[in-house]
């Protein structure tokens, strides 16, 4: 999302710069059938060149003035991986009914890779290897209205999830989301 926003703002900036650059006064204009002299054409080209040179120098000055923005953006992006509090930890995972993780829908604020597995019908284990979940909060959200998923237990890095059929109460394979916060 941040990348798209950056490109959109950059595009708006370039468009505004281009419109501003169009405000060039061309000394000579020509009509159909009029004889054009080389000196008048050269004056027009010189005016365009001067406008382009001015525009390029302004762009270079803006780049120089904002050179540190790239470093600041990198710092912000790196900081997004960590929770703002001193000891805070955060993770989530969207787990498919077969026990696999949904691509790009899992996160561990330590930067470690989230893993998940299915050990039996309706029994899953989701591991957040870089987090310490003790004395934290774990929440489960059902992914299917015909099933209910609950926390079996959790320990320092792992959450056990048990899913049941709403109608029968029997274990059932179901998708769910795990959210861990400390």
C-alpha positions as CSV (number, residue, x, y, z in Angstrom):
1,X,0.0,0.0,0.0
2,X,2.8,2.4,0.9
3,X,4.5,1.7,-2.4
4,X,1.4,2.5,-4.4
5,X,0.9,5.8,-2.4
6,X,4.5,6.7,-3.1
7,X,4.1,6.2,-6.9
8,X,0.8,8.1,-6.9
9,X,2.3,11.1,-5.2
10,X,5.4,11.0,-7.4
11,X,3.1,10.9,-10.5
12,X,1.1,13.9,-9.2
13,X,4.3,15.7,-8.6
14,X,5.6,15.0,-12.1
15,X,2.3,16.1,-13.7
16,X,2.3,19.3,-11.7
17,X,5.9,19.9,-12.6
18,X,5.1,19.3,-16.3
19,X,2.2,21.7,-16.2
20,X,4.3,24.3,-14.5
21,X,7.0,23.7,-17.1
22,X,4.5,24.3,-19.9
23,X,4.2,27.9,-18.8
24,X,7.0,28.9,-21.2
25,X,6.7,32.0,-23.3
26,X,7.6,31.2,-26.9
27,X,8.8,34.4,-28.6
28,X,7.6,33.7,-32.1
29,X,4.5,32.0,-33.3
30,X,3.8,31.0,-36.9
31,X,0.8,30.6,-39.1
32,X,0.1,28.4,-42.1
33,X,1.6,29.7,-45.3
34,X,4.0,32.0,-43.5
35,X,7.7,31.9,-44.3
36,X,9.7,30.8,-41.3
37,X,13.1,32.2,-40.7
38,X,15.9,30.2,-39.1
39,X,16.6,32.9,-36.6
40,X,13.0,33.0,-35.3
41,X,13.1,29.2,-35.0
42,X,16.4,29.4,-33.1
43,X,14.8,31.9,-30.8
44,X,12.0,29.5,-30.0
45,X,14.4,26.6,-29.5
46,X,16.5,28.8,-27.2
47,X,13.4,29.7,-25.1
48,X,12.5,26.1,-24.8
49,X,16.0,25.1,-23.9
50,X,16.2,27.8,-21.2
51,X,12.8,26.6,-19.8
52,X,14.0,23.0,-19.8
53,X,17.3,23.9,-18.2
54,X,15.5,25.9,-15.5
55,X,13.1,23.0,-14.9
56,X,16.0,20.5,-14.6
57,X,17.8,22.7,-12.1
58,X,14.7,23.0,-10.0
59,X,14.2,19.2,-10.1
60,X,17.8,18.7,-9.1
61,X,17.4,21.2,-6.2
62,X,14.3,19.3,-5.0
63,X,16.1,16.0,-5.2
64,X,19.0,17.4,-3.2
65,X,16.7,19.0,-0.6
66,X,14.8,15.7,-0.1
67,X,17.7,13.2,-0.4
68,X,17.1,12.1,3.2
69,X,13.5,11.2,2.5
70,X,14.6,7.8,1.1
71,X,16.5,7.0,4.3
72,X,13.5,8.2,6.4
73,X,11.1,6.1,4.4
74,X,13.3,3.0,4.8
75,X,13.4,3.7,8.5
76,X,9.7,3.9,8.7
77,X,9.2,0.7,6.7
78,X,11.6,-1.1,9.0
79,X,9.8,0.3,12.0
80,X,6.5,-1.0,10.7
81,X,7.8,-4.5,11.4
82,X,8.0,-3.7,15.1
83,X,5.2,-2.7,17.4
84,X,5.5,0.8,18.8
85,X,5.6,-0.2,22.4
86,X,8.9,-1.2,24.1
87,X,7.9,-4.8,24.8
88,X,4.9,-5.1,22.5
89,X,4.6,-8.1,20.2
90,X,2.1,-8.8,17.4
91,X,1.3,-11.5,15.0
92,X,-1.5,-12.9,12.8
93,X,-2.1,-15.8,10.4
94,X,-4.9,-16.8,8.1
95,X,-4.8,-20.6,8.1
96,X,-6.6,-22.6,5.4
97,X,-8.6,-25.7,6.2
98,X,-5.7,-27.9,5.1
99,X,-3.4,-26.3,7.6
100,X,-1.4,-24.2,5.1
101,X,-1.0,-20.4,5.5
102,X,-2.8,-18.1,3.2
103,X,0.0,-16.3,1.2
104,X,0.8,-12.8,2.3
105,X,-1.8,-13.0,5.2
106,X,0.6,-13.8,8.0
107,X,2.9,-11.6,10.1
108,X,5.3,-11.9,13.1
109,X,6.5,-8.5,14.5
110,X,9.9,-10.1,15.2
111,X,10.4,-10.7,11.5
112,X,10.4,-14.5,11.9
113,X,8.4,-16.7,9.6
114,X,5.0,-17.9,10.8
115,X,4.3,-21.6,10.3
116,X,1.2,-23.7,10.6
117,X,0.3,-27.4,10.5
118,X,-2.7,-29.7,10.7
119,X,-2.1,-32.7,13.0
120,X,-5.6,-34.2,12.9
121,X,-9.1,-33.4,11.7
122,X,-9.9,-30.0,13.1
123,X,-6.6,-29.7,15.1
124,X,-4.0,-27.2,14.1
125,X,-0.8,-25.7,15.4
126,X,0.3,-22.1,14.5
127,X,3.8,-21.1,15.5
128,X,5.1,-17.6,15.9
129,X,8.8,-18.4,16.5
130,X,10.0,-14.9,17.3
131,X,7.3,-14.0,19.8
132,X,6.9,-14.7,23.5
133,X,3.1,-15.3,23.8
134,X,3.1,-16.0,27.5
135,X,0.9,-13.5,29.3
136,X,-0.3,-12.3,26.0
137,X,-3.7,-12.4,24.3
138,X,-4.7,-14.9,21.6
139,X,-7.9,-14.5,19.5
140,X,-9.4,-16.9,16.9
141,X,-11.8,-15.8,14.2
142,X,-13.8,-18.5,12.3
143,X,-13.5,-18.5,8.6
144,X,-16.6,-20.6,8.0
145,X,-20.1,-19.9,9.5
146,X,-20.7,-23.7,9.7
147,X,-17.7,-24.2,12.1
148,X,-16.4,-22.8,15.3
149,X,-12.7,-22.7,16.1
150,X,-11.4,-22.2,19.6
151,X,-8.0,-22.1,21.3
152,X,-6.9,-25.4,22.6
153,X,-3.9,-23.9,24.4
154,X,-1.0,-21.7,23.8
155,X,2.5,-21.6,25.0
156,X,5.6,-19.4,24.5
157,X,5.5,-19.5,20.7
158,X,2.7,-21.8,19.6
159,X,-1.1,-21.7,19.5
160,X,-3.2,-24.9,19.3
161,X,-6.6,-24.4,17.5
162,X,-9.5,-26.8,17.5
163,X,-12.3,-26.5,15.0
164,X,-15.8,-28.1,15.4
165,X,-18.8,-28.5,13.2
166,X,-21.6,-26.2,14.5
167,X,-24.4,-28.7,13.9
168,X,-22.7,-31.9,15.2
169,X,-20.0,-30.8,17.5
170,X,-17.6,-33.1,15.7
171,X,-14.0,-32.0,14.8
172,X,-14.0,-30.5,11.3
173,X,-11.3,-29.0,9.0
174,X,-12.0,-25.2,8.7
175,X,-10.2,-22.0,7.9
176,X,-9.5,-19.5,10.7
177,X,-7.5,-16.5,11.6
178,X,-5.2,-16.3,14.7
179,X,-4.3,-12.9,16.2
180,X,-1.7,-12.7,19.0
181,X,-0.9,-9.5,20.9
182,X,1.3,-8.9,23.9
